[in-house]
């Protein structure tokens, strides 16, 4: 029973952080349609932001504590260094993506 408990605990801990590192994608505002598609105006109005990964088109929520880090880049291609936990991305650093 003890080995099973340890195994399950470790499995859940590993599953909690699905990815840590660098991801490329786009910062988008979830309600940009209210602002004629202008993600920057939407972000300035403090609306919810998400990150859409280029690799798999998966959408991650950007938490309130990280919103200020990405707000200026709303609507742009970016590279985020951070980690994902479920459907949320924790942003360590973010920069505009260079082609």
Buried (B, 14 or more C-beta within 10 A) or exposed (E): EEEEEEEEEEEEEEEEEBBEEEBEBBBBBBBBEEBEEBBBBBBBEEBBBBBEBBEEEBBBBBBEEBBEBBBEBBBBBBBBEBBBBEEBBBBBEBEEBEE
